Amino acid sequence: MTVRAFWVEAAGLGAIRSVQLVRPSTDEVLVRTLYSGISRGTESLVYRGNVPDNQYDVMRCPHQEGTFSFPIKYGYICVGIVESAGDLQGQPVFCLHPHQTQFVVPRVAVTPLPKGLDPGLAVLTANLETAVNGVWDANPVPGERVSVVGAGVVGILVAWRLHESTGLDVELVDVNPARSELARMLGLDFRSPANASADRDLIVHASGTEAGLQQALSMAAPDGRIIEMSWFGDRPVSLPLGEAFHSRRLTIRSSQVGQIPPRLRDEWDYSRRLELVLSLLRDHPELGALIDGESDFDDLPITMQQLVNVGGVLCHRIRYPEDAPCFV
């Protein structure tokens, strides 16, 4: 079977390639993609060629082909329908797979969507999984004063999950005033950087900018914790670690979705975390407001080029054609 996939051929240049599939074996499934999502932060770094050499192995995603020095088939947000025979036939599933019209993967690589979850909403799965893990890493304490700096998809989801899971008031800080309405809809207090509160006990940084991390440091109370969720790729970051950083005993700690916090590893694994995320999406359809754009798969080379060069984008969803080839 000949299907189509999105490849980055060189820095800043994407293309649709033909890909040959072999018939699935008894422990594999054939999935026809309905939607994929663009993880703008990470995929922009991959698209531009900004992944450091020493992070190639860490940043490799499941079912990736090629290398970060190009060409590369990359991506990890796919929602589709199982078309091969078996107990999952006809079931909508989520899979960590690059952008491709159809694909064959081991059965264990797909997770059925719970009944009641709109497949179009499931493109938020990977970002919400990152947010859930970020809240675990933050380990909020009752009564803490909490802020999130950066109102991209991950930042908004972290702020929402902090509020939803703990009942704490959460302040969302961003330079874009257009985020205020979305913040209020999700029960969050929105502030511009100039009006952000000081003396915060817990600050999650997710803006992806040097200025945002500097802002987080300036907002911290004595003994405050900054959880860094932005990944800067190969960009150096300058921080004011003189001044009052030591006298206020501040902490900066990284968070990354690839590892569950040690204190939770006996109770949680990746499958259970994914099930939690899918149930949250099913029960909170209001999160669909974070999907602010959609385009066709065939336009993906142009779409990707546009998305990495504009600001203010949340989750962009890719829609796939309904007709698909079949094995003969």
C-alpha positions in Angstrom: 0.0 0.0 0.0 1.3 3.5 -0.9 0.4 6.2 1.6 1.7 9.7 2.3 3.7 11.3 5.1 5.1 14.7 6.0 8.9 15.0 6.0 11.2 17.9 6.8 13.8 17.7 4.0 16.1 20.5 5.2 15.9 23.3 7.7 12.7 25.2 6.9 11.6 23.0 4.1 8.8 20.4 4.3 7.4 18.0 1.7 4.9 15.2 1.3 6.5 11.9 0.5 5.1 8.5 -0.6 5.6 5.7 1.9 5.2 2.0 1.4 3.3 0.0 4.0 3.3 -3.7 4.5 0.3 -5.7 5.6 0.0 -5.7 9.4 0.9 -8.9 11.2 -1.3 -10.5 13.9 0.1 -8.3 16.6 0.0 -5.1 14.6 -2.8 -2.7 13.5 -3.4 -0.6 10.5 -4.6 2.9 11.4 -6.2 5.5 9.1 -5.4 9.0 10.4 -8.3 11.3 11.1 -6.3 14.2 12.7 -2.8 15.0 13.8 -1.7 17.9 15.9 1.3 20.2 15.6 3.3 20.5 18.8 4.4 24.0 17.8 7.3 24.4 20.3 9.1 21.2 19.7 8.2 20.8 16.1 9.4 24.3 15.3 12.8 23.5 16.8 13.0 20.3 14.7 11.8 22.1 11.6 14.4 24.8 11.9 17.2 22.4 12.7 17.7 23.7 16.3 18.0 20.3 18.1 21.4 20.1 19.7 23.6 17.1 18.5 23.8 15.8 22.1 20.0 15.6 22.4 19.3 13.5 19.2 18.7 10.3 21.1 16.6 12.0 23.9 14.4 13.8 21.4 13.8 10.9 19.1 10.0 10.1 19.0 8.3 6.8 18.4 8.1 5.7 14.8 10.4 8.6 13.7 12.4 8.0 10.5 15.5 9.9 9.5 17.6 12.1 11.7 17.6 15.6 13.1 20.3 16.6 10.6 17.6 15.9 7.9 15.6 14.5 6.2 13.3 13.5 9.1 9.7 12.3 9.6 8.8 13.7 13.0 5.7 14.2 15.1 3.8 12.5 17.9 0.1 13.5 17.9 -2.0 11.2 15.8 -5.7 10.2 16.2 -7.2 7.7 13.8 -9.4 4.7 13.2 -8.2 1.1 13.3 -9.0 -0.5 9.9 -7.3 -3.9 10.3 -9.3 -6.9 11.6 -9.2 -7.7 15.3 -10.7 -6.5 18.5 -9.9 -2.9 17.8 -11.3 -2.7 14.3 -13.4 0.4 13.9 -12.1 1.9 17.2 -10.7 5.5 17.4 -7.2 5.5 18.9 -4.4 7.8 19.9 -0.8 7.0 18.8 2.5 8.8 19.1 3.2 8.8 15.4 4.4 11.4 12.8 2.1 13.0 10.4 1.0 10.3 7.9 -2.3 9.3 6.2 -2.1 5.7 7.3 0.4 3.7 9.3 1.0 0.2 10.7 2.3 -0.1 14.3 2.3 -2.7 17.1 -1.1 -3.0 18.7 0.4 -2.0 22.0 1.4 1.4 20.5 -2.2 2.6 20.2 -4.6 3.6 23.0 -8.4 3.4 22.4 -10.2 6.7 23.0 -12.8 6.4 25.8 -16.4 6.5 24.8 -17.6 10.1 24.6 -14.3 11.7 23.7 -14.4 13.6 20.4 -11.5 12.4 18.2 -10.9 16.0 17.1 -10.3 17.0 20.7 -7.8 14.1 21.3 -5.1 16.1 19.4 -4.5 17.8 22.8 -3.5 14.5 24.4 0.3 14.9 24.2 0.3 18.5 25.4 -2.1 17.7 28.3 0.1 14.7 29.2 3.1 17.2 29.4 1.0 19.5 31.6 -0.1 16.7 34.0 3.5 15.6 34.4 4.5 19.3 35.0 1.9 19.6 37.8 3.3 16.4 39.3 6.8 17.9 39.1 5.6 21.2 40.7 4.0 19.3 43.6 1.8 22.2 44.7 1.1 22.6 48.4 -2.3 23.8 49.8 -2.3 27.5 50.3 0.6 28.3 47.9 0.5 31.4 45.7 0.8 30.0 42.2 1.5 31.6 38.8 2.2 30.2 35.3 4.2 32.4 33.0 3.5 31.7 29.3 0.0 31.2 27.9 0.8 28.8 25.0 -1.0 25.5 24.9 1.2 23.8 27.6 1.2 26.9 29.8 -2.6 27.2 29.7 -3.1 23.4 30.3 -0.6 23.5 33.3 -2.5 26.5 34.8 -5.8 24.8 34.2 -4.7 21.5 35.7 -3.1 23.2 38.7 -6.5 24.9 39.4 -8.7 21.9 38.5 -6.7 19.4 40.6 -6.0 21.5 43.7 -8.6 24.2 43.8 -5.8 26.8 44.2 -6.2 30.2 42.6 -3.8 30.3 39.6 -2.5 33.4 37.9 -1.6 33.1 34.2 0.9 35.7 32.9 1.4 36.4 29.2 2.3 39.3 27.0 -0.7 38.6 24.7 -3.9 40.3 26.1 -6.0 38.2 23.8 -5.4 35.2 26.2 -7.3 36.9 29.0 -10.8 35.7 27.8 -9.6 32.1 27.4 -8.0 32.3 30.9 -11.2 33.5 32.5 -13.2 30.8 30.7 -11.0 28.2 32.4 -11.2 29.8 35.8 -7.8 31.5 35.8 -6.7 35.0 36.7 -4.9 36.6 33.8 -2.2 39.2 34.2 0.2 41.0 31.9 3.9 40.9 32.9 3.7 44.5 34.1 0.8 43.6 36.4 2.0 40.2 37.5 1.9 39.4 41.3 5.0 39.2 43.3 5.9 36.9 46.2 4.7 33.8 44.5 5.6 30.5 46.1 5.3 28.4 43.0 5.9 29.6 39.4 5.7 27.4 36.3 7.5 28.8 33.3 6.3 27.8 29.9 6.8 30.8 27.6 9.7 29.4 25.7 11.5 32.8 26.1 14.4 34.1 28.1 12.3 37.1 29.1 9.6 34.8 30.5 12.1 32.9 32.7 13.6 36.2 33.9 10.0 37.3 34.7 9.4 34.1 36.7 12.6 34.8 38.8 11.5 38.3 39.6 8.1 37.1 40.8 9.3 34.5 43.3 8.9 34.8 47.0 11.7 33.8 49.4 12.3 30.0 49.0 10.1 30.1 45.8 10.2 27.3 43.3 10.4 27.9 39.5 9.5 24.8 37.4 11.0 25.2 33.9 8.8 23.6 31.2 10.2 25.4 28.2 12.8 23.7 26.0 15.2 26.1 24.3 16.9 23.6 22.0 20.3 25.0 21.1 19.6 28.6 22.2 21.6 29.9 25.2 19.7 31.6 28.0 20.9 34.4 30.2 19.6 34.7 33.7 20.2 37.1 36.6 21.5 34.6 39.1 23.3 37.3 41.0 21.1 40.0 42.6 18.8 38.3 45.1 18.8 34.8 43.6 20.9 33.3 46.5 19.6 35.5 49.3 16.0 34.5 48.5 17.0 30.9 48.2 15.2 30.3 44.9 15.1 27.0 43.1 14.8 26.4 39.3 13.9 22.8 38.4 13.3 21.3 35.0 10.2 19.3 34.1 10.0 16.9 31.1 7.3 14.5 30.1 9.6 11.6 29.3 10.0 10.8 33.0 7.4 10.4 35.8 8.6 12.0 39.0 10.4 9.4 41.3 7.9 9.8 44.1 5.1 8.6 41.8 6.8 5.8 39.9 5.5 3.0 42.1 1.9 4.2 41.6 1.9 5.5 38.0 3.2 4.3 34.7 2.9 5.9 31.2 -0.2 3.9 30.3 -2.1 5.0 33.4 -1.0 8.6 32.9 -2.3 8.5 29.3 -5.6 7.0 30.5 -5.9 9.9 33.0 -5.3 12.5 30.2 -7.9 10.9 27.9 -10.5 10.9 30.6 -9.8 14.5 31.4 -10.3 15.5 27.8 -13.6 13.5 27.7 -14.8 15.2 30.8 -13.7 18.7 29.9 -14.7 19.5 26.3 -14.2 23.2 27.1 -10.5 22.6 26.5 -11.3 22.5 22.8 -11.0 26.3 22.9 -7.2 25.7 22.7 -7.6 24.4 19.1 -7.5 27.6 17.2 -6.7 26.5 13.7 -7.2 23.6 11.2 -5.9 22.8 7.8 -5.7 19.9 5.3 -2.8 17.4 5.4 -1.9 18.2 1.8 -1.2 21.8 2.8 1.1 20.8 5.7 4.4 21.9 4.0 3.0 25.4 3.7 1.2 25.3 7.0 4.3 24.3 8.9 6.3 27.0 7.3 3.7 29.6 8.3 3.2 28.3 11.9 6.9 28.5 12.9 7.1 32.1 11.7 4.1 33.5 13.5 3.3 34.1 17.2 0.1 33.6 19.1 -0.7 30.2 17.8 -2.2 27.6 20.1 -3.0 24.1 18.9 -3.2 23.7 15.1 -5.1 20.6 14.0 -4.4 18.8 10.7 -7.4 17.2 9.0 -6.9 14.1 6.8 -8.8 13.0 3.7 -11.6 10.4 4.2 -10.7 8.3 1.2 -7.7 6.1 1.7 -6.0 3.3 -0.2 -6.4 -0.3 0.9 -4.3 -3.5 0.6 -4.9 -5.6 -2.5 
